């Protein structure tokens, strides 16, 4: 692993600073999501995937391990880092 993990990689939410503006909130959430690095699986980085604009999950393309669906990508990344990923049958 190239960088040290911090508490945000496991728990935390974006700080919107009280803004109600959707563009500002999206920008803050996007930067927050990008700051979270996921653990490797099977020697490779897992893939960030989505089923719709509010259904995100992380999946290892080698072994098929994946997280459940989450409303935000940062929640899926945090679940992966907390080892909440399941094996696909």
Phi, psi and omega in degrees: 000132187274334180233157178281135179284150175235178186297331179296330180292346181244322183219154176132162180222155177296144176264106183278358179056032178076006182286139175256352181290123184297323181292316178296314180297319178297317181298316179296316180295321180296315178296320179297314180299316180295336181283347181268120178260132180270153175292153174284158174221134180057029179081003179229160178285138177290162184261134174277125184228163177215154175251332174206184183290350178229029177220096182247150174206164179245137183220140172272121182284346180278306185257347178088003179294138181208162176272170172285176180283141177229154180290328181237145179296324180297329177292321178294319178296319178293321178297319178299314180294333177272009179059041176264018180278146181252157175276134179277135179271000000 
